[in-house]
Amino acid sequence: MHVDYTEGRWRLLRMLKTEAEEMMRPLHEAYIDAVVYGSIARGDVRDGSDIDIWITSPPSPTIVQAVLERRGIRIRRREIIQATPSYAAKAYLYTEPDRGYSLPLVELRASEAEFYRFAGSLSYQRLQTGARAPGVDKRLMLIEPTETGHKESTIQGREGRVAGLLGVDIKIIQERVRTLERRGKVGRTGVYIKRVLADDEDFGAVFEDLTMSKPALRRRMRQKR
């Protein structure tokens, strides 16, 4: 299906990209690699679209927070989340409920690292050029940017072609299809760890406490790619 954007939708996309660029600029100037991923990178934005910045090779969350706050970016909420016992634990820093930064707290598996390319992502430099990237949305529809909007199509039954287009291992696409099918049967389940940090708590200390109390988190930390 081809979707042509209205002028209002192009205007919204430009506005959100400008905001994402402002969120990423302090990281870029501190030589911290990051990407914006999801609908803003693909272009299929709507009112209420989140801005998600993924820090690919971060220093500690405390250093990231200090870099942002020195540039006047206020962090309103901090969390440590591990979606399942086998997934990587991540730190989240939110400036608003729908605006935030995330970064890994353990070494990522290849499939975890490739998720952001799977979803569609742009570096700070590419964001500045007005580029858009193909990627897969939450419905498991492939979004391919066009001059007038985007083209969307299912990835199911076309996993190999989609993997080649996005430059990811076909295993990540097969895993996402299985996850969606499982959610259709049993619904969404809660996350394994979701720990909100108080203002006076440090990421490192809280994460160390969690590793002491959660055997699955310790096992995940020992796993290699």
FILUM-782111 format. One record per residue: x, y, z of N, C-alpha, C in turn; residue number from 0. Coordinates in steps of 0.2 Angstrom, whole numbers. Layout:
BEGIN
X:Y:Z:X:Y:Z:X:Y:Z:NUM
...
//
This chain:
BEGIN
4:-6:0:0:0:0:4:6:0:0
3:11:-4:6:17:-4:2:23:0:1
6:26:4:3:31:8:6:38:6:2
2:43:4:4:49:2:3:54:8:3
8:58:10:8:62:16:5:69:14:4
1:71:19:-2:78:18:3:83:20:5
2:89:19:7:94:21:8:95:28:6
2:94:32:2:93:39:7:88:42:7
7:82:38:11:77:41:18:78:39:8
20:81:34:27:83:32:29:88:37:9
25:93:39:26:98:44:28:95:51:10
24:90:53:25:87:59:31:83:59:11
33:80:53:39:76:53:45:81:54:12
45:86:50:50:91:51:51:94:58:13
46:95:61:46:97:68:49:92:73:14
47:86:72:49:81:76:57:79:75:15
59:80:69:66:79:67:70:84:70:16
68:90:70:71:96:73:72:95:80:17
67:92:84:67:91:91:72:85:92:18
72:80:88:77:75:89:84:77:88:19
85:81:83:92:84:82:94:88:88:20
90:92:91:92:95:97:93:91:103:21
90:85:104:91:80:109:98:77:108:22
99:76:101:106:72:100:112:76:100:23
111:83:99:117:87:98:122:87:104:24
120:87:110:125:87:116:129:80:115:25
126:75:113:129:68:113:134:69:107:26
132:71:102:137:72:96:143:76:98:27
142:82:101:147:86:103:152:83:108:28
149:78:112:153:75:117:156:68:114:29
155:67:107:158:61:104:155:55:106:30
148:55:108:145:49:110:140:48:105:31
141:42:102:137:39:96:130:38:98:32
125:40:94:118:39:96:114:39:89:33
108:36:89:104:36:84:97:37:86:34
93:41:82:85:41:83:82:35:79:35
77:32:82:75:26:79:67:26:79:36
64:22:75:57:22:75:54:26:70:37
48:28:71:44:32:66:47:38:63:38
51:42:68:54:48:66:59:46:60:39
63:41:61:68:39:56:65:37:50:40
59:33:50:56:30:44:52:36:41:41
49:40:45:45:45:42:37:45:43:42
35:39:46:28:38:47:25:40:53:43
26:47:55:25:49:61:17:51:62:44
15:51:68:8:54:69:8:58:75:45
3:62:76:2:65:83:3:61:89:46
8:63:93:9:59:99:15:54:98:47
18:54:92:24:50:91:30:51:96:48
33:46:99:38:47:103:45:49:100:49
49:51:104:56:53:101:61:48:105:50
64:43:102:68:38:106:75:39:103:51
79:40:108:87:41:106:90:35:109:52
94:31:105:97:25:107:105:27:107:53
108:26:112:115:27:113:119:21:112:54
122:20:106:125:14:104:131:11:108:55
136:16:109:142:13:113:143:18:118:56
139:18:124:139:23:129:145:23:134:57
147:28:137:150:28:143:145:26:149:58
146:27:155:141:26:160:135:30:159:59
129:28:162:123:32:162:124:38:166:60
128:38:171:130:44:175:133:50:170:61
138:47:166:141:52:162:137:55:157:62
132:51:154:128:53:149:123:58:152:63
120:57:158:116:61:161:120:68:162:64
126:68:164:130:74:166:130:78:159:65
132:75:154:133:78:147:126:82:145:66
121:78:146:114:81:144:112:87:149:67
113:86:155:111:91:160:116:98:159:68
122:97:158:127:103:156:124:107:151:69
120:104:146:117:108:141:110:110:142:70
108:109:148:101:112:150:96:107:149:71
97:100:147:92:95:146:91:92:153:72
84:93:155:83:90:162:80:83:161:73
83:79:165:80:72:166:75:71:171:74
69:70:169:64:70:174:62:63:177:75
65:57:174:63:51:176:69:46:174:76
71:41:178:76:37:176:74:30:178:77
76:25:174:74:18:175:79:13:173:78
79:7:176:83:2:173:77:-4:171:79
78:-6:165:73:-11:163:76:-17:160:80
74:-23:161:76:-29:158:69:-32:156:81
68:-32:150:61:-35:147:60:-42:149:82
65:-46:148:64:-53:150:71:-56:153:83
71:-61:157:77:-63:160:83:-64:155:84
81:-66:148:86:-67:143:88:-60:140:85
85:-55:140:86:-49:137:91:-45:140:86
94:-40:137:99:-36:140:96:-30:144:87
99:-29:150:96:-23:154:98:-17:151:88
94:-12:151:95:-5:149:93:0:154:89
97:6:153:95:12:157:91:16:152:90
86:20:155:82:24:152:82:31:156:91
83:36:152:82:43:155:77:47:151:92
72:49:154:66:53:151:66:60:152:93
66:64:147:65:71:148:57:73:148:94
53:69:145:46:69:145:43:62:145:95
37:60:146:35:53:146:36:50:139:96
36:54:134:37:52:127:43:54:123:97
48:56:127:54:59:125:60:56:129:98
65:52:126:70:50:131:76:46:127:99
80:44:131:87:41:129:87:34:132:100
90:30:129:91:23:132:98:21:130:101
101:16:134:108:14:133:108:7:136:102
113:2:133:113:-4:136:118:-4:143:103
116:-8:147:120:-9:153:124:-16:153:104
123:-20:148:127:-26:147:129:-26:140:105
133:-31:138:135:-32:131:129:-35:127:106
128:-32:122:122:-34:118:123:-40:113:107
119:-44:112:119:-49:107:118:-46:100:108
121:-49:95:120:-46:88:113:-44:87:109
108:-49:88:101:-48:87:98:-42:90:110
101:-40:96:98:-35:100:101:-28:97:111
107:-28:95:110:-22:92:107:-21:86:112
105:-26:82:102:-25:75:95:-22:76:113
92:-23:82:85:-21:82:84:-14:80:114
88:-9:81:87:-2:79:88:-1:72:115
92:-5:68:92:-5:61:85:-8:58:116
83:-13:62:77:-16:60:71:-12:60:117
71:-7:66:65:-3:67:66:4:62:118
72:5:60:74:11:56:77:16:60:119
83:18:59:87:22:63:91:27:59:120
92:33:62:97:38:58:102:41:63:121
108:41:61:113:45:65:112:52:65:122
115:56:69:114:63:70:116:66:63:123
121:64:59:123:67:53:118:66:48:124
115:60:47:110:58:42:103:62:44:125
102:63:50:96:66:52:96:73:50:126
102:76:50:103:83:48:102:84:40:127
103:79:37:102:79:29:95:79:27:128
90:77:32:84:76:30:82:69:28:129
87:64:28:86:57:26:80:54:30:130
78:48:27:73:44:30:76:37:29:131
74:32:34:77:25:33:71:20:33:132
72:15:29:67:10:29:67:6:36:133
62:3:38:61:0:45:55:-4:45:134
54:-7:51:48:-11:52:44:-8:58:135
38:-7:58:34:-4:63:31:-9:68:136
28:-7:73:25:-12:78:20:-17:75:137
17:-15:70:13:-20:66:16:-25:62:138
23:-25:62:27:-29:58:26:-28:50:139
25:-21:49:24:-19:42:31:-15:40:140
33:-17:34:39:-14:32:37:-7:29:141
41:-2:32:39:5:29:45:7:25:142
44:9:19:49:11:14:48:18:12:143
52:23:13:51:30:12:50:30:4:144
46:35:2:45:37:-5:45:44:-5:145
46:47:-11:46:54:-12:39:58:-10:146
34:54:-10:27:57:-8:25:55:-1:147
28:50:2:26:47:8:30:41:10:148
26:35:10:30:29:11:25:23:8:149
29:18:7:26:11:5:26:7:10:150
20:3:12:21:-2:17:18:-9:15:151
21:-14:18:20:-21:16:22:-25:22:152
18:-31:22:20:-36:27:26:-39:27:153
30:-41:32:36:-44:32:35:-52:32:154
29:-54:34:28:-61:35:28:-64:28:155
32:-70:27:33:-73:21:38:-70:17:156
41:-64:19:46:-61:15:52:-59:19:157
53:-63:24:58:-62:29:65:-61:26:158
67:-65:21:74:-65:18:75:-58:14:159
70:-56:10:70:-50:6:71:-44:11:160
67:-44:17:67:-39:21:74:-38:25:161
76:-44:27:83:-44:30:88:-41:26:162
88:-43:19:93:-40:15:92:-33:14:163
86:-30:13:85:-23:13:87:-19:19:164
86:-22:25:88:-18:31:95:-19:33:165
98:-24:30:105:-26:32:105:-29:39:166
100:-34:41:100:-37:47:100:-45:46:167
102:-48:51:101:-56:51:94:-58:50:168
92:-62:46:85:-65:46:82:-67:52:169
87:-69:57:85:-72:63:81:-67:67:170
83:-60:67:79:-55:71:72:-54:68:171
71:-55:61:65:-54:59:60:-60:60:172
63:-66:60:59:-72:62:57:-72:70:173
62:-69:74:60:-68:81:55:-64:82:174
55:-58:78:50:-53:79:43:-56:77:175
43:-59:72:36:-63:69:34:-67:75:176
38:-71:78:36:-76:83:33:-72:89:177
37:-67:91:35:-63:97:28:-60:96:178
26:-57:90:20:-54:88:14:-60:88:179
16:-66:85:11:-71:85:10:-73:93:180
15:-74:97:14:-76:104:10:-70:107:181
11:-64:106:7:-59:109:-1:-59:107:182
-2:-61:101:-9:-62:99:-12:-68:102:183
-9:-73:105:-12:-79:108:-12:-77:116:184
-7:-74:119:-7:-74:126:-7:-67:129:185
-7:-62:124:-7:-55:126:0:-53:128:186
1:-46:130:7:-44:133:8:-46:140:187
14:-47:142:16:-49:148:20:-43:151:188
21:-43:158:25:-38:161:32:-39:160:189
36:-34:162:43:-34:161:46:-38:167:190
52:-41:166:56:-44:171:58:-40:177:191
61:-34:175:64:-29:179:62:-22:177:192
59:-18:181:57:-11:180:59:-8:186:193
64:-4:187:66:-1:193:67:6:192:194
63:10:195:63:18:194:68:20:200:195
72:25:197:78:27:202:75:34:205:196
77:34:212:75:41:215:80:46:213:197
79:52:214:84:58:212:91:57:215:198
91:54:221:98:54:224:101:47:223:199
98:43:219:101:36:218:106:36:211:200
111:32:211:116:32:206:114:25:202:201
115:26:195:113:20:191:118:14:193:202
124:15:194:129:10:195:127:6:202:203
126:10:207:124:7:213:118:3:213:204
113:5:210:106:2:209:107:-4:205:205
111:-4:199:112:-10:195:116:-15:199:206
121:-13:203:124:-18:207:120:-22:211:207
115:-18:215:111:-21:219:106:-26:216:208
104:-24:210:99:-28:206:103:-35:204:209
109:-34:202:113:-40:200:114:-45:206:210
114:-42:212:115:-47:218:108:-50:219:211
103:-47:218:96:-50:220:93:-54:214:212
95:-53:208:92:-56:202:97:-61:198:213
96:-68:200:101:-72:197:101:-72:189:214
95:-71:186:94:-71:179:98:-65:176:215
98:-60:180:102:-54:177:110:-55:177:216
112:-59:183:119:-61:183:121:-65:177:217
116:-70:176:118:-75:170:118:-71:164:218
114:-66:163:114:-62:156:120:-58:156:219
123:-56:161:129:-52:161:135:-56:159:220
135:-63:160:140:-67:159:140:-70:151:221
134:-69:148:133:-72:142:137:-67:136:222
140:-71:132:143:-67:126:138:-67:120:223
141:-63:115:137:-63:109:136:-70:106:224
//
